[in-house]
Amino acid sequence: RILKSDDKGWYICEHKAEHNHALSVNCTEKLHWKSHWHIDRWSN
């Protein structure tokens, strides 16, 4: 889980090494996932 810090940066607050789905091929594909809508696509 990624959260935004007070200084407008990002930090990881929770990490799960296992996935319950196939991983994305690219960042554009992630934007279609509801869980990734809030992630700024330009922050890579």
Backbone as numpy.savetxt, mean C-alpha at the origin, in Angstrom:
# Nx Ny Nz CAx CAy CAz Cx Cy Cz
0.54 -2.84 7.05 -0.31 -1.67 7.05 0.58 -0.44 7.05
0.27 0.51 6.21 1.04 1.75 6.09 0.17 2.91 6.56
0.77 3.78 7.36 0.07 4.97 7.85 0.86 6.21 7.48
0.17 7.34 7.45 0.81 8.61 7.15 1.23 9.26 8.46
2.46 9.76 8.52 2.96 10.39 9.73 2.56 11.86 9.78
2.77 12.48 10.94 2.42 13.89 11.12 3.20 14.81 10.17
4.41 14.39 9.77 5.21 15.21 8.86 4.95 14.87 7.39
3.80 14.21 7.14 3.33 13.85 5.80 4.18 12.79 5.11
4.93 12.04 5.89 5.68 10.90 5.36 4.84 9.64 5.56
5.44 8.49 5.31 4.76 7.21 5.48 5.56 6.33 6.41
4.87 5.44 7.15 5.57 4.46 7.96 4.76 3.17 8.04
5.46 2.08 8.24 4.82 0.76 8.35 4.47 0.51 9.80
3.19 0.26 10.07 2.78 -0.01 11.45 2.44 -1.49 11.64
2.27 -2.22 10.56 1.95 -3.65 10.65 2.42 -4.32 9.37
3.01 -5.50 9.49 3.48 -6.23 8.32 3.05 -7.68 8.42
2.48 -8.20 7.36 2.13 -9.61 7.27 2.89 -10.19 6.10
3.75 -11.16 6.37 4.60 -11.73 5.33 3.81 -12.60 4.35
2.71 -13.17 4.80 1.91 -14.05 3.94 0.78 -13.26 3.29
0.43 -13.64 2.06 -0.66 -12.99 1.34 -1.78 -13.99 1.08
-3.01 -13.50 1.07 -4.16 -14.37 0.78 -4.62 -14.20 -0.67
-3.74 -13.64 -1.51 -4.05 -13.41 -2.92 -2.74 -13.38 -3.71
-2.85 -13.46 -5.01 -1.67 -13.34 -5.86 -1.16 -11.90 -5.82
0.13 -11.72 -5.93 0.69 -10.37 -5.90 0.49 -9.68 -7.25
0.44 -8.36 -7.22 0.24 -7.57 -8.43 1.47 -7.61 -9.32
1.23 -7.43 -10.59 2.31 -7.34 -11.56 2.93 -5.95 -11.52
2.09 -4.91 -11.33 2.58 -3.53 -11.34 1.74 -2.65 -10.41
2.16 -1.41 -10.23 1.46 -0.49 -9.32 0.07 -0.12 -9.82
-0.11 -0.01 -11.12 -1.42 0.33 -11.68 -2.46 -0.70 -11.29
-2.08 -1.96 -11.30 -3.00 -3.02 -10.91 -3.44 -2.87 -9.45
-2.54 -2.41 -8.58 -2.86 -2.23 -7.16 -3.94 -1.18 -6.96
-3.99 -0.17 -7.83 -4.97 0.90 -7.68 -6.40 0.39 -7.83
-6.58 -0.79 -8.39 -7.91 -1.37 -8.53 -8.37 -2.06 -7.25
-7.45 -2.30 -6.32 -7.80 -2.97 -5.07 -8.29 -1.94 -4.07
-9.42 -2.21 -3.48 -9.99 -1.28 -2.50 -9.00 -0.97 -1.38
-8.25 -1.97 -0.93 -7.31 -1.76 0.17 -6.15 -0.84 -0.21
-5.95 -0.58 -1.50 -4.83 0.25 -1.94 -5.29 1.60 -2.49
-6.57 1.91 -2.44 -7.06 3.19 -2.98 -6.47 4.39 -2.27
-6.23 4.27 -0.96 -5.76 5.41 -0.18 -4.27 5.67 -0.34
-3.52 4.79 -1.02 -2.08 4.96 -1.18 -1.80 5.90 -2.34
-0.99 6.89 -2.09 -0.61 7.85 -3.12 0.22 7.15 -4.19
-0.27 7.10 -5.42 0.42 6.35 -6.47 1.76 6.97 -6.87
2.02 8.20 -6.47 3.28 8.85 -6.82 4.32 8.73 -5.71
4.02 8.00 -4.66 4.95 7.92 -3.52 5.96 6.79 -3.64
6.04 6.11 -4.78 6.98 4.98 -4.95 8.40 5.44 -4.99
